[in-house]
Amino acid sequence: MKIIINQVPQGGLYLEEEASAKELDLETDLIRFRTPLKLNAHVFLITNALTVELNIRAVLFSNCSRCLEEFEWKINKDTQLNYSLGSRDVFIDLSDDIREEVILDYPIKPLCRSNCKGLCVQCGKNKNQGGCNCGST
């Protein structure tokens, strides 16, 4: 998302855009995106400062760290970005800051739910689907 500074009116500017996770280099081996990122921005220009109130939404999926089942989760994040402007600045590219904001919401250890029981250490059965017959549970 790029903002051309001289196109921001005095009352502010609303922008809606979609960005692909591939464009922003957001997908990893553990985190994959089902939908493009939906970006809604309200941009204000005050003298030599640009403020962007940004909402980021996306649907992602990952595999649980405990039971290895695939699960879906959503990002719906509000953030504010501030930029000081120099006399030579023509536009501001928000791509790097959007990428950082999304990555900050990645779980360190993705879990399908907080009480996930994981896998049996003996037979590998998913304990969320009931006990197993190997005798370890």
PyMOL commands that set and color helices and strands:
alter all, ss='L'
color gray80, all
select helices_A, chain A and resi 5-7+95-104+127-129
alter helices_A, ss='H'
color red, helices_A
select strands_A, chain A and resi 2-4+13-19+31-33+37-46+49-63+70-84+91-93
alter strands_A, ss='S'
color yellow, strands_A
deselect
rebuild
show_as cartoon
